[in-house]
Amino acid sequence: MASGTDGTIQHGGNLARARLQFSQAPEPWIDLSTGINPYSYPHSAVPANAFSRLPEPALAERLKSLAAQAYGAPSAAHVVAAPGTQILLPMIAALPKVQARAAVLSPTYAEHARAARLAGYDVTETEDFGGLSAADLAVVVNPNNPTGRTTFRGDLLALAAHMRSKGGLLVVDEAFQDVSETESVADAVADGALLVLRSFGKFYGMAGVRLGFAIAGADVAARLDGQLGPWSVSGPALHVALEALADRDWRQAMQQTLQRQAARLDAVLEDCAVPVVGGTSLFRYVRHERATELHAALGEAGILVRRFEERQDFLRLGLPGDHEWDRLEAALRAIKL
């Protein structure tokens, strides 16, 4: 992933940067540079006291119970709720008894490697799953962002057992598990040496509420909870998530909707000779020898997609909203590759 001049990592979703780069692009921008559901969960109105009062502890406990049910955790005692999974990464990096070597199955979300480096690990980014076993901290994003690569449950559980034998830790980031056909390993965290991350905002189309979960052994969950302290989830986030996680019908219907929309995007890209090589139903991963030109042409049309400095033949495209399809299709068909 590309880094800024201050060492921070450049991610998708930065429309201010896009406006500087493509100053003549038409407004409004269509932001396809993230893997966030364009169909946000239709929650009820957030009451005023969700903003004016401290969140009630009972609501936070109820959220953990609902998350345990939704994500397959053994119980609420194994769930940690946080203002996004990002804030948990440095805490998680400090968990293994030995903090010397970290390995991240790559290419993937770059913040995992960055957090491990900041914690003092010697970090290896590898495409070889077998290479993770030598590490004290191993990280697998499953399904992977941005490639869509999946790792079998049995392989993950075997790696977790190996980590358990030597005091290490396997972190499985299941941020896109809601739209995956792979099996979660959240039910196995009680055995130890395994921690699962789940993102709320991506599938529910509400990244701005900043809510994520760690699922781990009860002792590890209690340690992380203690580090976060009280009121780690805001009142508005609690209101939204309590409704959303309990709504199984919406969840099932949305999974089907996203599959249809991803197939529609595949067809549009195929018609424009842009081959899809991976992804999930929330984003598509494409490869083209002129990907840099494609990114620039779409940018000039006011459509932002994700490019990768270190993999310049690849792009990631999120799903457009219903009112954005015509503009995307027109822009793609106008590009001569």
Number of C-alpha atoms within 10 A of each C-alpha: 15 15 12 9 8 6 9 11 14 15 18 16 17 13 16 8 10 20 18 10 13 18 12 12 17 14 10 8 16 21 26 22 22 21 27 23 23 20 17 15 20 12 12 9 9 14 11 10 11 16 12 9 10 13 21 14 11 9 15 21 16 14 24 23 19 22 26 23 15 15 22 15 27 19 18 19 19 24 31 30 25 23 18 23 20 18 14 21 20 17 16 19 24 16 18 18 12 15 18 15 19 27 28 28 23 22 18 23 19 18 16 24 24 18 21 28 17 11 17 15 22 15 20 19 17 15 14 11 18 11 15 24 18 14 24 24 30 29 25 24 27 26 27 24 26 25 21 21 16 17 16 13 14 11 12 20 18 12 21 25 19 17 24 18 12 14 16 26 29 30 25 24 24 25 24 25 21 24 21 18 10 15 15 22 21 25 17 20 21 19 13 21 27 27 25 28 26 24 23 23 21 23 25 23 17 20 18 10 19 18 24 24 24 29 34 29 25 19 13 24 20 16 14 21 17 11 12 18 9 13 15 17 22 20 24 17 18 21 19 19 23 19 15 18 20 15 13 11 8 14 19 12 10 20 16 13 13 21 15 13 17 21 13 14 23 17 15 17 18 12 13 16 14 20 16 20 13 18 23 24 25 25 27 26 20 21 17 18 12 13 20 16 15 20 19 17 19 20 24 19 22 25 27 27 22 21 23 16 13 10 13 14 16 23 23 25 23 25 25 24 14 10 8 14 16 10 14 20 15 11 17 20 14 13 12 10 14
